[in-house]
Amino acid sequence: MAEQHQAQDQHEQTAEELHELKRIRREKLAELQAAGKDPFQQVRFERDHYTTDIHEHFDELEGKTVRLAGRMMSKRIMGKASFAQLLDGSGAMQVYVRRDDVGEEAYAAFKAYDIGDILGVSGTVFKTRTGEISVHADAVALLAKSLRPLPEKFHGLRDTDLRYRQRFVDLIVNPEVRDTFRKRSRIIAEIRRRMDAQGFIEVETPVLSTAASGASARPFVTHHNTLDLDMYLRIATELPLKECIVGGLERVYEIGRLFRNEGMDAMHNPEFTTIEAYQAYTDYNGMMALAEDLFSHCCLAVNGTTRITYQGTPVDLTPPYRRLPMNDAVREYTGADFLACETDEQARALAKSLGLAVEDPEATRGRLLVAAFDAFVEDKLIAPTFVIDYPVEVSPLTKRRPDAPHLVERFELFICGHEYANAYSELNDPIDQRARFVQQAQQRQKGDEEAMMIDEDFCLSLEYGMPPTGGIGIGIDRMVMLLTDAPTIRDVLLFPTMKPLKDASAGNDAGNQAPETAASDAKAGPEKIDFSNVEIEPLFRDFVDFETFSKSDFRAVKVLACEAVPKSKKLLKFTLDDGTGENRTILSGIHAYYEPEELVGKTCIAITNLPPRPMMGIDSCGMLISAVHREAGEERLHLLMVDDHIPAGAKLY
């Protein structure tokens, strides 16, 4: 029992105490093995019911014998009888174990089992005096031994970074996490069902390619040893799917992973799941109908309604969705009309008047329109909205509008300020397509790492003739986020990409180290840091009077969320708890030094009484404090992070 209570207070344990608990469990395993009862020799357990079966069909099963298997999540020993909670893949069930029913030896063995052990139970279904459906055990078998204590059951696993790194533990102790991934599976199954019902066939296209094309993104590069050839992990499935259309497969789709070597934040992971679909003899209007069908039916399948709440905001996914031209959207929210500009110079002047940073002296009217949309409109589109009529400059695979050749037949679907789908009336003119690829290649030569490469096979396929086609890509991870009310993409990925810990061999806490490693670390003492090559900025010689200094309000702030600012390679957007009850937004140009996900949950220091400063169309309300120096000729930066025991809003003196 002492070991059990210690396990329940793991959040207060030292590394030494945790190591002691692990030692006790290993000794128990050794004793079992020495007695010829090695649980890891068990190869099978004939289970005939799940816990939910018993809860849902109690009237039919009461008094009957059932066989369950699962993980023991709690245990209460009361002399000659005990209660335990058994968790299986469908739910939980209380098990009643009595010495007189299982035998003295088996009961003694049961009392020695630990929280987290995998058990097989045989017994009769009954209801306790308090009305709880339970199983009265007549036999209990140990099927696998847990050698590590689980996190304390009432608090679960709260460290978000550790939850993502050890998703297996997260799934054990947090039922809402298991529910999210069951819903994810149902959503993907519903997508397949809807697509198959509409005559689409599912195909598979290569993950490795010799040209990174089909989207504007930076690819991952690998090398094929046998062919001695650099290859790219796909950034899109678009081009090979359209080659299927050329070949006569008139409705095709693929659900699969894409890989983009870009930043990570609440909405982005380097590898992610999409569905791309292409249908001959339709256009982007047909794709709007398909998007409305998939979102509304998937929502209904997992939530029982098309009216949901996402992060506190009501959303109605019932079709039809609003259609809004991009220029009209920008004009609605800023008053600026980029398409009324007769020259690119006028458009650049208009962008600057809005506070947009125009870094490219040759920026075109169309690109500036998109930049204004990203800065001033995107996060304001809450209700499902198809933003249509994109500039041709940013849509190299899309058909031009016949009545407005500077625009294309393209839409993106926005919900709650985020993009969920991208669709076109696909360009099928091989001459125009090659010209646009060449333009993209020129952008790439100028340093745009996200510009597309020329795909010669695709250009060749178009020369054989592709029928008018509508195509769409939908981010499945984002759809799952929306339909499960998950705040970040990591909450809907079983194993999200994580930055390795400094010492991967040491694991996530001192308790993960081998004893000899931990001992040697303890003897080594504090890390010795070499400051011999450090250069610091000279101290200010001018004094600031105390009254002026005291007006600066330095506060401890907690990082609730952190994400890369779209279209910026430097800025991170922090959502902070400053103790007032209202979230504070601060932008900081430290993306070169930190990835967003590693800062979530940290406690930092900010000046909170600076006037709001617009940056990339976002008001930055304050300044985070960092320490800056130069070392070996390079600038180094460390965001000032303090003890997490300091509460949000604590004032610095």
N, C-alpha and C positions, 0 to 999 in steps of 0.2 A: 504493500500500500504506500509506503514511503516513496518508493520509486515513482508510483503513479502520480502522487501529489506533486512531486518535483517536476514531472513532465508537464503538469498543468500550469506550472509557474515558469515555463521556459523563458518567457520574455524578460524575467528578472534574473536569469541565471548568468553566472560568469562562464567563461570558456572552460574553466577548470571543472565546474560542476557538470556542465554538459558532457565533458569527456568522461566523468565518473559514471553518468547514466549510461553512456554507450558501453563502457566497460562492463557494467552489471548485465546489460542485455547480451553481450557476447558470452559472458560466463554462463548465462542461462542456456544459450544455444549449445555451448560446449557440453553442458550437463545432459541435455537432451540427446545429443549425438552419442555421448558415451554410453547412454542407456539404451541405444538402439532405436531412438525415437526422433531421428533427424527429420524435421518438417520439410526440408528441401528435397527429400526423397519421395514426397507425395507427388504423384503424376496425374491424378484425376480425382474429382469429387462429383458424384452424380447429383446435380441440383435439379429439382423439379418445379420450383416456384421462385419468382422474384418477390421482393417485399411489397411492391405495388400490387401484385396479384392478390396478396392476402388482404391488403387494405381495401381494395376495390370489390373483392368477392368474399368478404368475411362470412356472410350468412351461409354461403355454400361450403366454406372450408372449416367453419367452427367445429372443433373436435376431431378433425382429420389430421393425419400425419403429413408433414411437409419437410422438405430438405432445402435449406438455404445456405448460401456461402457469401462471405463478404469480410469487410474490415471492421474490427472492434474499435468503436470510437469513444466509448465510455464504459465504466464498470463500477458497480456499487456492491461491495461485499458486506453481507449482513449475517455473519456467523455461518449457519448451515445452508443458507440460500443467497443467491446473488442475482443482480440484474445487469444486463449489458446491452448496449446499442450496437446493432450490426448494420453496416452501410454497404449496399451493393450498387450495381449500376443503375438501378431505378429509383432507389430511395432508402429509407431506414426502417428498422424493425426492432422493437424491444424483445430481448430474449431472457427468459426466466430459467435459471440453472439452480437445481436443488441437489444437495449431496445424496439424499436418499433415492433420487431418480437416476443419476448418472453413475453413482458409485463413489466410494470414498477416494480411491486413487485418482479417478478422472476429475473429481471435484478439486482435489489438491492441485492437480496439474492446471486446471482452469484458473484457480486463484493466482497462479504464478504467471499467467499470460499477461502481456503488456498491451497498453493502448497502441493501436496500429497493427497488431498481429492480424493475419488473415485466418479466419475460422470457417469450418463447415459445421452446420448445426442440423440435427434431426429432432423433430418434436411435434407436439400437437398445438393447433391454433386455439387460443382462448382470449378472453377479455378480463383484465384485472378488475379489482374492486373499484378502481378509479375510472374504469371505462376505457383503458388503453388496450388496443389490439396488440397481442403479444404471441410469442411462441414458447411453449413450455418444453424445454429441451429434455430429451432422453439420451442424447449423445452429442459430444462436442469434440471436434478434431482440429488440431493445429495444422494448417496447410502451408503457412509461410511465416517466418519470424521477422518482425520489424526490429532492426538494429539501431534505429534512431527514434527518439521521442518526437511526436508531432507538436506543432505549436499549440499554445494554450487554447482550449476548445472554445471559450467564450469570446476571445478576442480574435481568433483566427490568425491568418497571415497578413499583416497590415503593411509591411514594408513592400511598396509597389515594385521596387527594383528587384528584390528577392523573389517576389511573386512571379515576375516574368522569367527570371533565371531558373527558378525551380517550379515550373508550372505543374509538375507532378504533385508537389505538396499543395500548391494552390487549389488544384482540382479536388484533392482529398478533403481539405478543411473548409472550402467555401462552396456551398451548394449553388449559389447564384452563378458562379463561374461555370460549373458543370451545365447549368441550364442554358447559359449563353452559347456554349459549343454544341449542345443538342439543337438549339434553334438555328445555328449556322448550318448544320447538316440538313435540317428541314428546308431551309431557304434554298440551298443549292439543289436539293431534290425537286423542289417546286419549280425552280427555273428550268431544269431539264424537262420536267413534265409539261410545262407550258410550251417550251420550244418544240418538243417532239410532237405535241398535239397540233401544232401549226405547220407541220410538214418539214421542219428543219432536221438535218442530220448532223450528228456530232462527229467532228473529225479531229485529228491530231496533227500538228505541224511542228517543225524542228525547233528545239530550244537553242541549238547552236547555229550560227549563221556567219557568213563571210562579210556581210554588210549590215550595220545597225541602222535600220530604217523602219518606216511605218509610224514614227512618233518623234517628237522633239524631246530628246532625253540623252543624258550621258550614259553610255553603255559600260558594262563590265567586260573586260578583255581577258581571254584565256588563250592557251596555245595547244594546238593539236600536234602531239609529238610525232606520230607516224607520218602525217602529211607535212610536218614542219611549217605549220600555217597558223597565223593568229586568227582567232575567231571571237565572236561576240555572243554573250548571252542575250537572248531576244529582248527587245524593249517593247515589242508589239507583235501581235499575230496577224496583223491586217493584210500584209502583202501576200503571203501564201494562201490565206483564205480567199482573197480576191482571185488568185490564180485558179482556185477550185471553181469559182464562178465562171471564169473563162472556159474551163474544161467541161462545163455543163452541169455541175452540181449546183442547182439554182437556189437552194436555201441551205446554208451551212453555219455552224457555230462551233466555237471551242471554248471550254472552260479550262483555264490553266494559269500557271505562274508566269509573271513577267518580272524582269530584273532591270532596275535603273540605279545607276551609281550616283545617287543624289543624297540630299540631306534627309534626316529623320525628324519627325515631329508628330503631333497628335493625329495627323491625317496621312502621314507618309511612312512607309517602310520600304527598304531597298528591294525586297521581293514581295510581291502581292498578287492577289488572284483577281482575274477579270473574266467576263464573258465578252467575246467579240462575235458578232453575228452579221451575216451579209445575205441579202435577198435580191434576186434579180427581178427586174421589171417594176421596181418601186423606187421611191426617193426618200428624202429625209422626213417627209410627212408620214410615210409608212413606219419609219423608225420611231417617231414620236408615239404613234399608237402602240408599238411594241413595248416601248419604255413604260408607258402608262399601265399597260397590261401586267408587266412583270412586277413593277413596284406595288401596285394595288393588290394583286393576287398573293404575292409573297407576304405582304403585311397581314392580309386576312388569314393566311395559313398559320402564321406563328402567333398572332395577337388576337385573332377573332374579330377584328375590326380594322377599318382603314383610317380611323382617327386615333392618333397616338400622341404621346408627349415625348419630345426629345430634349433632354437636359433642361427641363422646365418649360419648354416652348411647345404649345399645341401645334400639331401638324396634321393636315387632312390630305391623305394620299388618294382620295377618291377622284378619278378622272372626271372632266378633262383638266389639264394644267394650263396655266397662262402661257401665251406666246408673246415674247417681248424682243424687238430688234435691239441689238447692242447699242447703236447710236441713240435710240430713244431712251434706253435705260440710263446712259450717261447724261443725256440732256435732262432726264427726270430728276436725277439726284445732284447734278452740278450746274445745270443751266448751259453747259458748253455743248456746242454742236460741231463736232469735228468734221462731219461730212459736208458741212457748209463751207469749210476752208477750201479755197481754190488751189492753194499750193502747200507743199510740205513745210515751208518756212512759216506760213500762217499757223499751221497746226502746232509747230514747235513753240511758237509764241503763246498760243492758247494753252498748251500743256504747262508751260512755265507759270502762266497766270493762275493756274490751279494749284501751284506748289509742287508739281511733279518734277523730279530730277531728270533732266534730259541729258543723259551721258553720251548718247550717240549723235554727233552733229549731222548725220544723214538720216536720222529717224524719220520714217514716213508717216503720213496721216493715219494710215491703218494701224500701224504698230502703236502709235500714240493713243489712238482710240482704245485699243486693248489695255494699254497701261492705265488709262483713266478708269476703265471698267474695273480692273483688278483693285485699284486703290480706293475707289469711291462707291462702288456698287455691289460687288460680289457678296460681301458680308451682310448686306441689307436684304438680300433675297431670301425670305423665310419660307413663304408658301412655295410649293413646287412650281418652278418657272422654267420654260424652255427659252433660253436666250438665243436668238437667231440672227442671221445676216452678219456673219463675221467678215472681216477684211480678208482679201485674197492673200495678203503678204504672210499671214500666220496660218494659212490653211492649204498647204501644198498638194494635198491629195483630194481636193474637193472641187466639184463643178461650180463654175461661176453662175451667178444669176443672169439669165438672158437679158433682163431689163436693166441690170446694174452690174456690169462686168467687174467693177472694183470690189464687189461683195460676192460671197459664196453661199451655197445652200448647205449650211451647217448649223447645228445647235449644240449647246451644252445644257444639261439639266442641273439646276441649282435648287437645293433644299437646305434650309437653316444656314445659309451663308456658305455652303460648300458645294463643289461640283461632284456630281454622281454619274453622269453619262456624257458621252461625246459622240456625235453622229453626223454623217454627211450624206448628200447625194454624191456618190462616188465619181471622181473624175475618170472617164474612160477614153479620153482623147490621148493617144500615145505621144503625139507631137507636143501638146501642151504639157503633158506629164513630164516628159524629158526636160523641157525648158524649165519647169519649176524645180526639178531635181538639181539641175545645173545651178540655179539661183541659190538653193540650199547649200550646195557644195562650195559656192563662193563665200557664203556666210561662215561656213566651217573653216575656210582658209583664213578668214579674218579673226578667228579665235573663238567662234561660237561652237562650243563642244556639244551643244544639244541639237545643232542643225543635222538634218538627215544626210545619209550617204546615198549615192546613186545605186539603186538595185537593178542591175542589168537584166536579170532573169524576169523581174516584174515588167520592166519596159518591153522586153521581148514578148511577154504574154499578151500585153495590151495590143500589140500589133496584129495579133490573131483575131482581135475583136472581143470586147467585153460588153454585155448588154447593159442598159441603164440599171443601176444598182443602188440600193440603200444599204448603209452599213452603220453599226453602232458598237461602242465599247462601254461597258458598265463595270464600275469598280465593285466587286462583290464584297470586299472587306468593308468598304464604306456603307454599302447597303445593309450589311449585318450590323454595323455600328448604329445606324439609324433605327433599325427595327428592334434592336435589343437595348436601346438607350445607353450605349457604351460611349464614354467620353473620349477615348483614344483608340487608335487602330490596334495598339498592343493588347487591348482587352478582348479583341476578337481574333487574334492570331495565337494559336497554341504555343508556338515557339518563335516570338518576334526576334529580330536581329538585335543583339546587345553588344555593346563595347566590352571587350574582354577585361576582366579585372587585372590589376597590375601584376598579381601573382596568381595566375590561373590554377596552378597546382595546389594553392592553399585553400581553394574553395571560397565560399562566401562568408565564412566566419572562422574564428580560431578553432571552433569545434570540429571543423572539417579537416584539419591538419592531422597527419599521422603524428603519434606521440613524439617520435624522435625529431620530427620537423618542428613541432611546437616548442619542444625543449630547446632546440638549437636557436630558434628565433628569440626565445626568452633570454638566452645567454648573450645573444648578439647585442641587445640593448637598442637604444634609439638609432635611427638611420643617420649616418653622417652625411651632411650636405656640403658640397663644395661651392662656396661663394666667391672663389678667387677671380672668376672671369666676369663678375657682375658689374654693370655700370648703372648708376642711379642718377636721376635728374638732380641737379643742385637744389638745395633747399632755398625757398624764397627768403630774401633778405628783408623784404617789406613786411612790417607787422600789420596785422588786422586787429582792430580794437575788439574787445570782448563782446560788446553789445552787438556789433555786426555779426560776429561768429555765432553768437547764441541764437540768432534768428533762423539759422539753418536747422531744420528738424530731421535729425538722423533717427531712423527707426529700424527695428528688426522686422523683416518681412518673410513670409513663407511662400515658396514657389508652388502654386497650385497647378500651373500648366506652363509649358514653354514650347514654342514652335518657331520654325524658320519663317521669316516674312517673305511671301511670294515675290519673285522678281528681284530679290536682294540676296547677294552672296555674303553680306556682312551681318545683317540685323537679325536678332532673335527677339521675339515678342514674348514677354513674361506676363502671366496673369498671377497677381500677388494678393495674398491675404495680409493686409496691413493692420488688422485688429479692429477696424471700424465696422466690419460687417458688410462692406461693399468692396468688391474686387477692384484692384488697381492695375492698370496697364502701363508697363514701362518697356520701351525698346532700347536695346543695347547692342552695339556693334562688336560682339565678341564671338560670332559664329566660327571664326577661324581658330578659336581656342577651345570651344566646347560644342558638343552635340546637344540638342535640346533635351533629349530624354535623360541625360545624366544629371540634369539640374533640378528635375521635378522632385519635390519633397525637401529640398535644401532650405536652410535658413540663411538669409543674406541680409545685407545692410543697404538701406536706400535713403536718399534725401527725398522727403515726401512733399515739401512745400515749394517746389519749383513750379512755375507756370507751365501749363500744357504746351508741348512743342510738337507741331505736326511733322511726321516723318512717314513717307510712303503712304500718305493718306490716313495715317493712324495717329491719334494724339498720344504722345508719350508723357505720362504724368509723374515725373520724378526722374531720379538717376540712381542706378545701382553703383555701388562703390567697388572698384577693382584696384589691385596693386600692379603697377607697371614698372618694368625695368628692362634693361638691355643685357644680353649675354651672348658672347661670341659674335657680336655684330648684329644680332637679331632681337627684335622686340619680343618680350615675354609678358604674359598677362595672367593674373590669377584673380578670379572673382572672389571677393571677400565672403567666406562662408563661416558661420559661427555655430556654436553648440545648439543642437536641436531642442534642448530643454528651454531655451529662451523663447518666450511666447511671441506671437505676432503682435506688433504694435509697441513692444518694449522700447522705451526711449533711451538713446545713448547720451551720456554726459561726458 
